[in-house]
């Protein structure tokens, strides 16, 4: 028995809502590894290092930074219709990806040699960088919703229209620019690669790893090149895709505002009811017309569309923020090193020094592990939690990181009350793994206290 049209519409709305939520949650996967995990692959050898670079590059291609590049790549690889074969489209995509590879190899090595890894991610917390980036996302979102069309200059369009044969150089040049557009989402893992280059001096090795990272990002563009030629050129489906793209760009604007707006990082509740409410909000937004309706319709249709878009963006962002909200927070001593060590001596404890930054995704996810009941009890029962916010990357931040040998973020160092090092956490990890580090550190702390007892 066939479903009535109204049922099919409702089910399609639910599927669209689910797709949007999955897309919105993807950045968490890309940031989950962080630069700390790269040290693990480094210990396993070059093969694992290249595989890790490729894999994290692919995850980066699923982040909001890449959304604006998709229409451009479709225009280059698939908009030539019958004039461009699928084989030539894939070759053009290859030239485009090689351009991205050149960008990351040259830029990455240059940054590593000039300032090391520590200065790269700090740019993601500066208003001078973040605000223009957010404005770009908002402008692109408005274009996706049909407020205006972003047209390249006629001379540039003419060159793009001649892509093919002599057009590989043009595709390569567009790849160079595309690599810069995606750069903001590369921070955490790229910092690990830059740290490797800056600490080992292996420019060739580091450059090749960055190139493989770009190849991982290029998988998405090869897929676009392979299938774009068979897509319909117009229709209602395209308007729906543009609406989803606009919603994604609005979500990306909120995502990059997180380091500057604390309220965007602190409003979620860890309870399941909050997640349920967020998902319901997004579903209601889709069913109202966030994707299906157009801003070119009647006034009531425009209003419904706007309300739907707001609900979907709010629901998707709230669901993602719920994912990053710990069930409980450690009783942090913020920045006051003297007070933390005095408290540790008075209570017979050690100190857990956490270096964090608003732009550091793995640092934020470590808070989830700290909130686990067993981890929470193990830390608070034996250590005074001291947090250093190194978002600005100023001289004081660098001095503290150098003194504790923190290296790249995330960095959590356990010391006794006299500053003797007990353990070091360099990556995001789950509760059982962290307990395997914290419990031996507690044992060493107790042994050192017994050894110092007269």
C-alpha positions as CSV (number, residue, x, y, z in Angstrom):
1,X,0.0,0.0,0.0
2,X,1.3,3.4,-1.0
3,X,1.7,6.2,1.6
4,X,-0.5,9.2,1.0
5,X,1.3,12.4,-0.2
6,X,1.0,14.1,3.2
7,X,2.8,11.1,4.9
8,X,5.5,11.1,2.3
9,X,6.1,14.8,2.9
10,X,6.3,14.3,6.7
11,X,8.7,11.5,6.3
12,X,10.9,13.4,3.9
13,X,10.9,16.3,6.4
14,X,12.1,14.0,9.1
15,X,14.8,12.6,6.9
16,X,16.0,16.1,6.0
17,X,16.1,17.0,9.7
18,X,18.1,13.9,10.5
19,X,20.5,14.7,7.6
20,X,21.0,18.3,8.8
21,X,21.8,17.1,12.4
22,X,24.3,14.6,11.1
23,X,26.0,17.2,9.0
24,X,26.1,19.7,11.9
25,X,27.7,17.1,14.2
26,X,30.4,16.2,11.8
27,X,32.8,18.9,12.9
28,X,33.0,17.3,16.3
29,X,34.5,14.3,14.7
30,X,37.0,16.3,12.8
31,X,38.2,18.1,15.9
32,X,38.0,15.0,18.2
33,X,41.4,13.8,17.4
34,X,43.3,17.0,18.0
35,X,47.0,17.5,17.7
36,X,47.8,15.4,20.7
37,X,46.8,12.1,19.0
38,X,49.4,12.7,16.3
39,X,52.1,11.7,18.8
40,X,50.6,8.2,19.0
41,X,50.9,7.8,15.2
42,X,54.4,9.2,15.3
43,X,55.4,6.4,17.7
44,X,54.0,3.8,15.3
45,X,56.0,4.8,12.3
46,X,55.7,6.7,9.0
47,X,53.0,4.5,7.6
48,X,50.6,5.2,10.4
49,X,51.5,8.9,10.3
50,X,50.6,9.1,6.6
51,X,47.3,7.2,7.2
52,X,46.4,9.5,10.1
53,X,47.2,12.6,8.0
54,X,44.9,11.2,5.2
55,X,42.1,10.3,7.5
56,X,42.0,13.5,9.4
57,X,42.2,15.4,6.1
58,X,39.0,13.6,5.0
59,X,37.3,14.4,8.3
60,X,38.3,18.1,7.8
61,X,36.5,18.0,4.4
62,X,33.3,17.4,6.3
63,X,33.5,20.5,8.4
64,X,31.8,23.9,7.8
65,X,34.9,25.5,6.3
66,X,34.5,23.4,3.2
67,X,30.8,24.2,2.5
68,X,31.5,27.4,0.6
69,X,34.0,25.6,-1.7
70,X,31.4,23.1,-2.9
71,X,29.5,25.4,-5.4
72,X,32.9,26.6,-6.8
73,X,34.2,23.0,-7.4
74,X,30.9,22.0,-9.0
75,X,31.3,24.9,-11.3
76,X,34.8,23.9,-12.2
77,X,34.3,20.2,-12.6
78,X,30.6,19.7,-13.5
79,X,29.1,22.9,-15.0
80,X,30.5,22.4,-18.5
81,X,27.8,19.9,-19.4
82,X,28.6,17.9,-22.5
83,X,31.8,19.9,-23.1
84,X,33.6,18.1,-20.3
85,X,33.8,14.4,-20.0
86,X,33.8,12.7,-16.6
87,X,37.4,11.7,-17.1
88,X,38.4,15.3,-17.7
89,X,36.4,16.4,-14.7
90,X,38.3,14.0,-12.5
91,X,41.6,15.2,-14.0
92,X,40.5,18.8,-13.2
93,X,39.6,17.7,-9.7
94,X,43.1,16.2,-9.4
95,X,44.7,19.5,-10.4
96,X,42.5,21.3,-7.9
97,X,43.5,18.9,-5.1
98,X,47.2,19.2,-6.0
99,X,46.8,23.0,-5.6
100,X,45.4,22.4,-2.1
101,X,48.3,20.1,-1.4
102,X,50.8,22.8,-2.5
103,X,49.1,25.3,-0.2
104,X,49.4,23.1,2.9
105,X,52.9,21.9,2.1
106,X,54.3,25.4,1.6
107,X,52.2,27.3,4.1
108,X,52.5,24.6,6.8
109,X,56.3,24.3,6.6
110,X,56.6,28.1,6.5
111,X,54.5,28.6,9.6
112,X,56.3,25.8,11.4
113,X,59.8,27.2,10.6
114,X,58.7,30.8,11.4
115,X,56.8,30.5,14.6
116,X,56.3,26.8,15.5
117,X,52.9,25.1,16.1
118,X,51.8,27.2,19.1
119,X,51.0,30.3,17.1
120,X,48.7,28.6,14.5
121,X,45.6,27.8,16.5
122,X,45.7,31.0,18.5
123,X,44.5,32.9,15.4
124,X,41.1,31.1,15.7
125,X,40.5,33.0,19.0
126,X,41.2,36.5,17.7
127,X,38.3,38.8,16.7
128,X,40.4,40.1,13.8
129,X,40.3,36.7,12.2
130,X,37.0,35.3,13.5
131,X,34.7,38.2,12.8
132,X,35.6,38.6,9.1
133,X,35.2,34.8,8.8
134,X,31.8,34.9,10.3
135,X,30.7,37.8,8.0
136,X,31.8,35.7,5.0
137,X,29.7,32.8,6.2
138,X,26.7,35.0,6.7
139,X,27.0,36.6,3.3
140,X,27.4,33.1,1.7
141,X,24.3,32.0,3.6
142,X,22.3,34.9,2.4
143,X,23.3,34.0,-1.1
144,X,22.3,30.4,-0.6
145,X,18.8,31.6,0.5
146,X,18.5,33.7,-2.7
147,X,19.1,37.2,-1.4
148,X,21.6,37.7,-4.2
149,X,23.8,35.8,-6.6
150,X,27.5,35.7,-6.2
151,X,28.8,36.1,-9.7
152,X,32.5,36.1,-10.6
153,X,33.8,38.9,-12.9
154,X,33.1,38.2,-16.6
155,X,36.8,37.8,-17.3
156,X,37.1,35.1,-14.6
157,X,34.0,33.4,-15.8
158,X,35.4,33.3,-19.3
159,X,38.5,31.6,-18.1
160,X,36.5,29.1,-16.1
161,X,34.4,28.4,-19.1
162,X,37.5,27.5,-21.0
163,X,38.7,25.0,-18.4
164,X,39.8,21.8,-20.1
165,X,43.0,21.4,-22.1
166,X,44.8,24.5,-20.9
167,X,42.5,24.8,-17.9
168,X,44.4,22.5,-15.6
169,X,46.6,25.4,-14.5
170,X,43.4,27.3,-13.6
171,X,42.1,24.4,-11.6
172,X,45.4,24.2,-9.8
173,X,45.3,27.9,-9.0
174,X,41.7,27.6,-7.7
175,X,42.9,24.7,-5.4
176,X,45.6,27.0,-4.0
177,X,42.8,29.4,-3.0
178,X,40.5,26.6,-1.8
179,X,43.1,25.4,0.6
180,X,43.2,28.8,2.3
181,X,39.4,28.9,2.5
182,X,39.4,25.6,4.5
183,X,42.3,26.5,6.7
184,X,40.3,27.6,9.8
185,X,39.0,24.0,10.3
186,X,42.5,22.5,10.1
187,X,43.8,23.9,13.4
188,X,43.9,21.0,15.8
189,X,45.4,18.3,13.7
190,X,47.5,20.6,11.6
191,X,49.0,21.9,14.8
192,X,50.3,18.4,15.5
193,X,52.0,18.2,12.1
194,X,53.5,21.7,12.6
195,X,54.8,20.6,16.0
196,X,56.5,17.6,14.4
197,X,58.2,19.8,11.8
198,X,59.3,22.5,14.3
199,X,60.6,20.0,16.8
200,X,62.3,17.6,14.5
201,X,63.4,19.9,11.7
202,X,62.2,17.4,9.1
203,X,60.9,19.8,6.5
204,X,60.6,17.1,3.8
205,X,58.8,14.7,6.1
206,X,56.5,17.4,7.5
207,X,55.8,18.8,4.1
208,X,54.8,15.4,2.7
209,X,52.5,14.7,5.6
210,X,50.8,18.0,5.0
211,X,50.4,17.1,1.3
212,X,48.8,13.8,2.2
213,X,46.5,15.6,4.6
214,X,45.4,17.7,1.6
215,X,44.8,14.5,-0.4
216,X,42.5,13.3,2.3
217,X,40.5,16.6,2.0
218,X,40.5,16.0,-1.7
219,X,38.4,12.8,-1.6
220,X,35.2,14.9,-1.4
221,X,36.2,16.9,-4.5
222,X,37.0,13.8,-6.5
223,X,33.6,12.5,-5.6
224,X,32.0,15.8,-6.7
225,X,33.9,15.6,-10.0
226,X,32.9,12.0,-10.6
227,X,29.1,12.5,-10.0
228,X,28.4,16.2,-10.7
229,X,28.1,15.7,-14.4
230,X,25.0,13.5,-14.0
231,X,23.1,15.8,-11.6
232,X,20.1,17.6,-12.9
233,X,20.9,21.2,-13.7
234,X,17.9,22.8,-12.0
235,X,14.7,22.1,-10.2
236,X,13.1,22.1,-6.7
237,X,15.8,19.7,-5.4
238,X,18.5,22.3,-6.0
239,X,16.6,25.0,-4.0
240,X,16.4,22.5,-1.1
241,X,20.1,21.7,-1.3
242,X,20.8,25.5,-1.3
243,X,18.6,25.9,1.8
244,X,20.5,23.1,3.6
245,X,23.8,24.8,2.5
246,X,22.5,28.1,3.9
247,X,21.5,26.4,7.2
248,X,25.0,24.8,7.4
249,X,26.7,28.2,6.8
250,X,24.6,29.8,9.6
251,X,25.6,27.0,11.9
252,X,29.2,27.5,10.9
253,X,29.0,31.2,11.8
254,X,27.9,30.2,15.3
255,X,30.6,27.6,15.5
256,X,33.4,30.1,14.8
257,X,31.9,32.6,17.2
258,X,32.3,30.2,20.1
259,X,35.7,31.4,21.1
260,X,34.5,35.0,21.3
261,X,31.0,34.4,22.9
262,X,31.1,32.4,26.1
263,X,27.3,32.1,26.1
264,X,27.6,29.9,23.1
265,X,29.7,27.4,25.1
266,X,27.8,27.4,28.3
267,X,24.0,27.4,27.7
268,X,23.5,23.6,27.2
269,X,22.4,21.2,29.9
270,X,23.9,17.7,29.9
271,X,20.5,16.1,30.6
272,X,18.8,14.0,27.9
273,X,15.7,16.2,27.9
274,X,17.9,19.0,26.5
275,X,19.0,16.9,23.6
276,X,15.4,15.8,23.0
277,X,14.2,19.4,22.9
278,X,17.0,20.4,20.5
279,X,16.2,17.6,18.1
280,X,12.5,18.4,18.3
281,X,13.2,22.0,17.6
282,X,15.1,21.2,14.5
283,X,12.4,18.8,13.3
284,X,9.7,21.4,13.8
285,X,11.8,23.9,11.9
286,X,12.1,21.5,8.9
287,X,8.4,20.7,8.9
288,X,7.5,24.4,9.1
289,X,9.4,24.9,5.9
290,X,13.1,25.7,6.6
291,X,14.1,23.6,3.6
292,X,11.0,23.2,1.4
293,X,9.8,26.9,1.3
294,X,11.4,29.8,-0.5
295,X,12.2,33.4,0.4
296,X,10.9,34.3,-3.0
297,X,7.3,33.4,-2.2
298,X,4.5,35.2,-0.4
299,X,5.0,37.2,2.8
300,X,3.6,34.4,5.0
301,X,5.9,31.9,3.2
302,X,8.9,34.1,3.9
303,X,8.0,34.4,7.5
304,X,7.5,30.6,7.9
305,X,10.8,30.0,6.1
306,X,12.7,32.4,8.4
307,X,11.2,30.9,11.5
308,X,11.9,27.4,10.3
309,X,15.6,28.3,9.5
310,X,16.0,29.8,13.0
311,X,14.6,26.7,14.7
312,X,16.7,24.3,12.7
313,X,19.9,26.2,13.3
314,X,19.1,26.7,17.0
315,X,18.2,23.0,17.4
316,X,21.2,21.6,15.5
317,X,23.6,23.9,17.4
318,X,22.0,23.1,20.7
319,X,22.3,19.4,20.0
320,X,26.0,19.7,19.2
321,X,26.6,21.9,22.2
322,X,24.9,19.2,24.4
323,X,27.4,16.7,23.1
324,X,30.2,18.8,24.4
325,X,28.7,19.6,27.8
326,X,30.1,17.7,30.8
327,X,27.9,16.3,33.5
328,X,30.0,18.1,36.2
329,X,32.8,20.5,36.2
330,X,36.0,20.3,38.2
331,X,36.5,23.0,40.9
332,X,39.1,24.8,38.9
333,X,41.6,27.4,40.2
334,X,41.8,29.7,37.2
335,X,45.3,31.1,36.5
336,X,46.4,31.6,40.1
337,X,49.4,29.2,40.3
338,X,50.5,30.3,43.7
339,X,47.1,29.8,45.3
340,X,46.7,26.3,43.7
341,X,50.1,25.1,45.1
342,X,49.4,26.6,48.5
343,X,46.1,24.8,48.6
344,X,47.8,21.5,47.5
345,X,50.3,21.7,50.3
346,X,47.7,22.5,52.8
347,X,45.5,19.6,51.8
348,X,48.3,17.1,51.1
349,X,47.5,16.9,47.4
350,X,49.2,17.4,44.0
351,X,48.3,19.8,41.3
352,X,46.7,19.0,37.9
353,X,47.7,21.7,35.5
354,X,45.4,22.0,32.4
355,X,46.4,24.1,29.5
356,X,43.3,25.0,27.5
357,X,42.1,27.5,24.8
358,X,38.7,28.4,23.4
359,X,39.8,27.4,19.9
360,X,41.0,23.9,21.1
361,X,38.3,21.3,20.3
362,X,40.1,18.4,22.0
363,X,40.6,20.6,25.2
364,X,36.8,21.1,25.3
365,X,36.2,17.4,24.8
366,X,38.6,16.6,27.7
367,X,36.1,18.4,29.9
368,X,33.7,15.6,29.2
369,X,36.1,13.0,30.5
370,X,36.9,15.1,33.5
371,X,33.1,15.1,34.3
372,X,33.0,11.3,34.4
373,X,32.2,10.3,38.0
374,X,35.3,8.0,38.5
375,X,37.7,10.4,36.9
376,X,36.2,13.3,38.8
377,X,36.7,11.6,42.1
378,X,40.2,10.4,41.3
379,X,41.2,14.0,40.4
380,X,39.5,16.0,43.1
381,X,40.5,13.5,45.8
382,X,44.2,13.8,45.1
383,X,44.8,16.9,43.0
384,X,44.0,20.6,42.9
385,X,42.8,21.4,39.4
386,X,44.6,24.5,38.0
387,X,43.6,25.8,34.6
388,X,45.7,28.1,32.4
389,X,43.7,29.7,29.5
390,X,46.3,30.2,26.7
391,X,43.9,31.4,24.1
392,X,45.8,34.6,23.5
393,X,49.2,32.9,23.2
394,X,51.0,35.8,24.8
395,X,54.4,35.8,26.5
396,X,53.0,34.7,29.8
397,X,51.2,31.8,28.1
398,X,54.3,30.7,26.3
399,X,56.5,31.0,29.4
400,X,54.1,28.7,31.4
401,X,53.9,26.2,28.5
402,X,57.7,26.1,28.3
403,X,58.1,25.8,32.0
404,X,55.7,22.8,32.3
405,X,56.9,21.4,28.9
406,X,53.3,21.4,27.8
407,X,54.1,21.4,24.0
408,X,50.9,21.5,21.9
409,X,47.3,21.4,23.1
410,X,45.7,19.6,24.7
411,X,48.1,19.4,27.6
412,X,47.4,18.2,31.1
413,X,50.3,17.8,33.5
414,X,50.1,16.2,37.0
415,X,52.7,17.3,39.5
416,X,53.2,17.1,43.2
417,X,53.1,20.1,45.5
418,X,56.9,20.7,44.9
419,X,56.4,20.7,41.1
420,X,57.8,17.2,40.4
421,X,56.2,15.8,37.3
422,X,54.0,12.7,37.7
423,X,52.1,12.3,34.4
424,X,51.3,14.1,31.2
425,X,48.1,13.8,29.0
426,X,48.7,14.9,25.4
427,X,45.4,14.0,23.7
428,X,41.7,13.5,24.0
429,X,40.8,10.2,25.7
430,X,37.9,8.4,27.3
431,X,37.4,7.8,31.0
432,X,38.9,4.3,31.3
433,X,42.1,5.4,29.4
434,X,42.5,8.5,31.5
435,X,42.1,6.5,34.7
436,X,45.1,4.4,33.5
437,X,47.1,7.6,33.7
438,X,45.6,9.3,36.7
439,X,45.8,6.2,39.1
440,X,49.5,5.6,38.6
441,X,50.0,9.4,39.1
442,X,48.1,9.1,42.4
443,X,50.3,6.2,43.4
444,X,53.5,8.1,42.6
445,X,52.1,11.1,44.5
446,X,51.5,9.0,47.6
447,X,54.9,7.3,47.3
448,X,56.6,10.7,47.1
449,X,54.7,11.9,50.2
450,X,55.8,8.8,52.2
451,X,59.4,9.2,51.0
452,X,59.3,12.8,52.2
453,X,57.9,12.0,55.7
454,X,60.5,12.3,58.4
